[in-house]
Amino acid sequence: MPANIGTLDRIARLLIGVGLIVAALAGTFSSFMTPELKYGAIAVGVVLAATSAFRFCPLYKLIGVNTCRSTIG
């Protein structure tokens, strides 16, 4: 799997993913009171954190997006 997520994209995904997980588990927002939204936010957070860790997004591959700089030189 070639990397298709750049550094800025990777950092944003990680911060948003961890933020969603922490907010859902802490229950600080009233919108996370229903189990569906709570577990949905955790699932989205895990996916964002995982794509950040692997530097590969299957959706980006599917639609042809690449935010990773190539190091051709």
N, CA and C atoms as an extended XYZ file, in Angstrom:
219
Properties=species:S:1:pos:R:3:atomname:S:1:resname:S:1:resid:I:1 pbc="F F F"
N         0.828       -1.175        0.000 N   MET     1
C         0.000        0.000        0.000 CA  MET     1
C         0.877        1.245        0.000 C   MET     1
N         0.909        1.957       -1.090 N   PRO     2
C         1.671        3.207       -1.103 CA  PRO     2
C         0.954        4.281       -0.295 C   PRO     2
N         1.729        5.105        0.384 N   ALA     3
C         1.158        6.172        1.206 CA  ALA     3
C         0.413        7.169        0.329 C   ALA     3
N        -0.770        7.567        0.758 N   ASN     4
C        -1.513        8.590        0.029 CA  ASN     4
C        -2.049        9.675        0.962 C   ASN     4
N        -1.504        9.734        2.192 N   ILE     5
C        -1.900       10.754        3.162 CA  ILE     5
C        -0.663       11.562        3.531 C   ILE     5
N        -0.725       12.868        3.329 N   GLY     6
C         0.384       13.755        3.641 CA  GLY     6
C         0.468       14.076        5.126 C   GLY     6
N         1.499       14.809        5.493 N   THR     7
C         1.772       15.102        6.901 CA  THR     7
C         0.656       15.911        7.556 C   THR     7
N         0.218       16.989        6.931 N   LEU     8
C        -0.839       17.814        7.516 CA  LEU     8
C        -2.143       17.028        7.635 C   LEU     8
N        -2.468       16.277        6.613 N   ASP     9
C        -3.660       15.434        6.617 CA  ASP     9
C        -3.558       14.385        7.729 C   ASP     9
N        -2.390       13.828        7.892 N   ARG    10
C        -2.151       12.800        8.912 CA  ARG    10
C        -2.344       13.360       10.324 C   ARG    10
N        -1.789       14.536       10.573 N   ILE    11
C        -1.916       15.165       11.889 CA  ILE    11
C        -3.377       15.515       12.176 C   ILE    11
N        -4.069       16.061       11.183 N   ALA    12
C        -5.480       16.425       11.370 CA  ALA    12
C        -6.329       15.195       11.663 C   ALA    12
N        -6.095       14.115       10.934 N   ARG    13
C        -6.843       12.874       11.166 CA  ARG    13
C        -6.599       12.337       12.570 C   ARG    13
N        -5.350       12.383       13.008 N   LEU    14
C        -5.016       11.865       14.327 CA  LEU    14
C        -5.676       12.700       15.428 C   LEU    14
N        -5.583       14.018       15.316 N   LEU    15
C        -6.180       14.889       16.332 CA  LEU    15
C        -7.698       14.759       16.382 C   LEU    15
N        -8.327       14.743       15.231 N   ILE    16
C        -9.789       14.611       15.192 CA  ILE    16
C       -10.218       13.232       15.680 C   ILE    16
N        -9.499       12.201       15.261 N   GLY    17
C        -9.830       10.842       15.682 CA  GLY    17
C        -9.721       10.653       17.179 C   GLY    17
N        -8.604       11.072       17.746 N   VAL    18
C        -8.414       10.949       19.200 CA  VAL    18
C        -9.424       11.826       19.940 C   VAL    18
N        -9.684       13.013       19.401 N   GLY    19
C       -10.672       13.903       20.022 CA  GLY    19
C       -12.061       13.282       20.059 C   GLY    19
N       -12.465       12.645       18.979 N   LEU    20
C       -13.775       11.982       18.947 CA  LEU    20
C       -13.843       10.837       19.950 C   LEU    20
N       -12.786       10.048       20.019 N   ILE    21
C       -12.764        8.914       20.950 CA  ILE    21
C       -12.846        9.410       22.396 C   ILE    21
N       -12.032       10.381       22.727 N   VAL    22
C       -12.010       10.906       24.098 CA  VAL    22
C       -13.344       11.561       24.455 C   VAL    22
N       -13.891       12.352       23.555 N   ALA    23
C       -15.163       13.029       23.827 CA  ALA    23
C       -16.299       12.021       24.010 C   ALA    23
N       -16.302       10.975       23.194 N   ALA    24
C       -17.362        9.970       23.314 CA  ALA    24
C       -17.233        9.169       24.604 C   ALA    24
N       -16.012        8.819       24.963 N   LEU    25
C       -15.810        8.037       26.184 CA  LEU    25
C       -16.028        8.871       27.441 C   LEU    25
N       -15.661       10.133       27.391 N   ALA    26
C       -15.834       11.001       28.552 CA  ALA    26
C       -17.291       11.412       28.734 C   ALA    26
N       -18.049       11.420       27.649 N   GLY    27
C       -19.458       11.797       27.728 CA  GLY    27
C       -19.661       13.259       28.055 C   GLY    27
N       -18.726       14.105       27.620 N   THR    28
C       -18.803       15.520       27.957 CA  THR    28
C       -19.844       16.276       27.136 C   THR    28
N       -20.176       15.774       25.961 N   PHE    29
C       -21.154       16.441       25.105 CA  PHE    29
C       -22.485       15.702       25.182 C   PHE    29
N       -23.566       16.441       25.231 N   SER    30
C       -24.880       15.818       25.330 CA  SER    30
C       -25.244       15.047       24.063 C   SER    30
N       -24.596       15.358       22.946 N   SER    31
C       -24.915       14.646       21.702 CA  SER    31
C       -24.405       13.207       21.716 C   SER    31
N       -23.518       12.869       22.656 N   PHE    32
C       -23.003       11.502       22.745 CA  PHE    32
C       -23.769       10.671       23.771 C   PHE    32
N       -24.943       11.118       24.182 N   MET    33
C       -25.695       10.395       25.201 CA  MET    33
C       -26.372        9.144       24.647 C   MET    33
N       -26.719        9.128       23.372 N   THR    34
C       -27.322        7.918       22.821 CA  THR    34
C       -26.216        6.947       22.435 C   THR    34
N       -26.432        5.661       22.643 N   PRO    35
C       -25.394        4.672       22.336 CA  PRO    35
C       -24.983        4.667       20.860 C   PRO    35
N       -25.932        4.918       19.977 N   GLU    36
C       -25.616        4.909       18.543 CA  GLU    36
C       -24.594        5.983       18.200 C   GLU    36
N       -24.811        7.190       18.702 N   LEU    37
C       -23.888        8.279       18.416 CA  LEU    37
C       -22.554        8.093       19.136 C   LEU    37
N       -22.613        7.570       20.344 N   LYS    38
C       -21.390        7.345       21.111 CA  LYS    38
C       -20.490        6.330       20.395 C   LYS    38
N       -21.042        5.178       20.053 N   TYR    39
C       -20.230        4.152       19.389 CA  TYR    39
C       -19.898        4.528       17.954 C   TYR    39
N       -20.765        5.295       17.322 N   GLY    40
C       -20.464        5.794       15.981 CA  GLY    40
C       -19.277        6.738       15.993 C   GLY    40
N       -19.223        7.626       16.986 N   ALA    41
C       -18.096        8.553       17.112 CA  ALA    41
C       -16.805        7.797       17.412 C   ALA    41
N       -16.900        6.767       18.250 N   ILE    42
C       -15.713        5.958       18.542 CA  ILE    42
C       -15.240        5.249       17.291 C   ILE    42
N       -16.155        4.692       16.511 N   ALA    43
C       -15.783        3.990       15.282 CA  ALA    43
C       -15.118        4.934       14.277 C   ALA    43
N       -15.690        6.110       14.105 N   VAL    44
C       -15.093        7.086       13.183 CA  VAL    44
C       -13.719        7.521       13.692 C   VAL    44
N       -13.596        7.717       14.991 N   GLY    45
C       -12.317        8.091       15.582 CA  GLY    45
C       -11.251        7.027       15.369 C   GLY    45
N       -11.625        5.770       15.530 N   VAL    46
C       -10.672        4.675       15.315 CA  VAL    46
C       -10.242        4.609       13.856 C   VAL    46
N       -11.187        4.768       12.936 N   VAL    47
C       -10.848        4.746       11.510 CA  VAL    47
C        -9.902        5.894       11.160 C   VAL    47
N       -10.188        7.087       11.664 N   LEU    48
C        -9.316        8.232       11.396 CA  LEU    48
C        -7.918        8.018       11.967 C   LEU    48
N        -7.832        7.512       13.192 N   ALA    49
C        -6.532        7.261       13.811 CA  ALA    49
C        -5.781        6.158       13.070 C   ALA    49
N        -6.485        5.126       12.625 N   ALA    50
C        -5.837        4.027       11.904 CA  ALA    50
C        -5.302        4.482       10.542 C   ALA    50
N        -6.096        5.262        9.816 N   THR    51
C        -5.615        5.744        8.523 CA  THR    51
C        -4.438        6.686        8.706 C   THR    51
N        -4.420        7.405        9.809 N   SER    52
C        -3.279        8.263       10.121 CA  SER    52
C        -2.036        7.425       10.399 C   SER    52
N        -2.194        6.348       11.145 N   ALA    53
C        -1.057        5.490       11.490 CA  ALA    53
C        -0.490        4.771       10.271 C   ALA    53
N        -1.364        4.304        9.386 N   PHE    54
C        -0.908        3.566        8.210 CA  PHE    54
C        -0.574        4.457        7.015 C   PHE    54
N        -0.933        5.747        7.098 N   ARG    55
C        -0.704        6.715        6.030 CA  ARG    55
C        -1.356        6.301        4.716 C   ARG    55
N        -2.438        5.555        4.830 N   PHE    56
C        -3.159        5.082        3.649 CA  PHE    56
C        -4.653        5.170        3.911 C   PHE    56
N        -5.376        5.779        2.963 N   CYS    57
C        -6.824        5.909        3.057 CA  CYS    57
C        -7.456        5.203        1.853 C   CYS    57
N        -8.211        4.133        2.084 N   PRO    58
C        -8.849        3.432        0.964 CA  PRO    58
C        -9.803        4.325        0.169 C   PRO    58
N       -10.492        5.241        0.838 N   LEU    59
C       -11.398        6.150        0.132 CA  LEU    59
C       -10.620        7.067       -0.799 C   LEU    59
N        -9.478        7.580       -0.332 N   TYR    60
C        -8.628        8.407       -1.194 CA  TYR    60
C        -8.196        7.608       -2.421 C   TYR    60
N        -7.844        6.365       -2.235 N   LYS    61
C        -7.425        5.510       -3.355 CA  LYS    61
C        -8.571        5.348       -4.347 C   LYS    61
N        -9.765        5.137       -3.822 N   LEU    62
C       -10.938        4.923       -4.663 CA  LEU    62
C       -11.273        6.136       -5.526 C   LEU    62
N       -11.145        7.345       -4.947 N   ILE    63
C       -11.511        8.546       -5.699 CA  ILE    63
C       -10.307        9.247       -6.328 C   ILE    63
N        -9.106        8.673       -6.136 N   GLY    64
C        -7.918        9.199       -6.806 CA  GLY    64
C        -7.276       10.408       -6.152 C   GLY    64
N        -7.423       10.551       -4.839 N   VAL    65
C        -6.825       11.676       -4.123 CA  VAL    65
C        -5.510       11.227       -3.506 C   VAL    65
N        -4.503       12.105       -3.550 N   ASN    66
C        -3.220       11.823       -2.929 CA  ASN    66
C        -2.687       13.126       -2.344 C   ASN    66
N        -2.625       13.212       -1.014 N   THR    67
C        -2.102       14.420       -0.366 CA  THR    67
C        -0.658       14.255        0.065 C   THR    67
N        -0.070       13.122       -0.248 N   CYS    68
C         1.301       12.820        0.136 CA  CYS    68
C         2.237       13.341       -0.951 C   CYS    68
N         3.261       14.083       -0.514 N   ARG    69
C         4.268       14.555       -1.470 CA  ARG    69
C         5.129       13.385       -1.932 C   ARG    69
N         5.390       13.326       -3.215 N   SER    70
C         6.295       12.292       -3.695 CA  SER    70
C         7.722       12.782       -3.571 C   SER    70
N         8.640       11.874       -3.310 N   THR    71
C        10.038       12.228       -3.126 CA  THR    71
C        10.843       11.792       -4.339 C   THR    71
N        10.420       12.232       -5.499 N   ILE    72
C        11.136       11.930       -6.735 CA  ILE    72
C        12.213       12.986       -6.896 C   ILE    72
N        13.419       12.559       -7.085 N   GLY    73
C        14.429       13.576       -7.215 CA  GLY    73
C        15.685       13.009       -7.635 C   GLY    73
